[in-house]
């Protein structure tokens, strides 16, 4: 007990404090609620002196020794018996044994107080047993941050604020880490809000003009169309966090290039994979791909692509895979007034029967176009063209088309988008037409 003796005025001031149950000249009895409040703040890292001052106590009046002794006593009681140890049990347990025998009324009162205390303990233990099982089952494969959140939700939902230290020991995490987690809650919420705002911006670029895109395309669209600078790592992190998935085409190891028939003539490979020659309208790649739609219908797309700029110069959609699909594409290429071909322009293709056909080869000579072919069964010799078909099938919902005309409309729309609005990383983050103009100026 402290040697400080309170004056009448000091006693009156202390009695007016809601955290004091009663006070005498030499002793202060604190409320159970204040003990719990003190212990929560003390475990969170606050000094005992500051806690008492925040709750209306004058440290000069009550003395630091009294504060330190109270802190030590309450902490030991909490570690031994939990929140029950902080309860003032002096009403039910006499501090000094009586010499006289108890009356029947006093015995009943003491037994009733003891029963209430035991009932409270049993109820708390039952609640803890259920909570413990839930916590132990839920913590499997969780990182510390998720465990801290689990403890916080459990404490708040079950009103077990005095059991924080117990739960931290139960789940094998540090109390200091848990309280640091709570302190950083505001900054964590602010960071989450920034991620949500970034997600909304990235989704706008992701769905720009109706086609889904990867992190490179999103970064270029944000820079060119929205004038925003996001790093690729941030874009990838946000996409992973919120499940924004760009479609990826699956490689088909069994796909083989069509073999030319014996009566058709195969020409040599003049290109040798030198796709980027920096000259628009010189290296022209062509191929045909299948486009199934409406369940059991099939269409075919033939394209001519400029290898230097990635621009689609001509294309033709048909429901038949006859020689006409290849020759019509060449006619469209030559008759396209927006396309300027180089004097040494040549068409590079695989060894399919369309391109080894005498009629097709005669047509190329008629228009003054050279011809080159990939090696047999080697799709890498025409890789940019194969890559374009892969992107088109990823980004265009062609299979839902009900008619051939609807499919053609979707292909037409995509070609405009691809040439004019789809930024490409290996074109200095330009669209194909922008890069073509850049090369012509250079």
Buried (B, 14 or more C-beta within 10 A) or exposed (E): EBEEEBEEEBBEBBEEBEBBBEBEEEEBEBBEEBBBBBBBBBBBEEEBBEBBEEBEBEBEBBBEEBBEBBBEEBBEBBEEEBBBBBBEEEEBEEEEEEEEEEEEEEEEBBEEBEEEBEEEEEEBEEBBEEBBEEBEEBBEEBEBEEBBBBBBEBBEEBEBEBBBBBBBEBBEBEBEBBBEBBEEEEEBEEEEEEBEEBBEBBBBBBEBBEBBBBBBBBBBBBBBBEEBEBEEEBBBBBBEEBEBEBEEEEEEEEEEBBBBEEEBEEBEBEBEBEBBEEBBBBBBBBBBBEBEBBEEBEBBBBBBBBBBBBBBBBBBBBEEBEBBBBBBBBBBBBEEEEBEBBEEBBBBBBBBBBBBBEEBBEBBEEEEBBBBBBBBEBBEBBBBBBEBBBBBBBBBEBEEBEEBEBBBEBBEBBBEBBBEBBBBBEBEBBBBBBBBBBBEEE
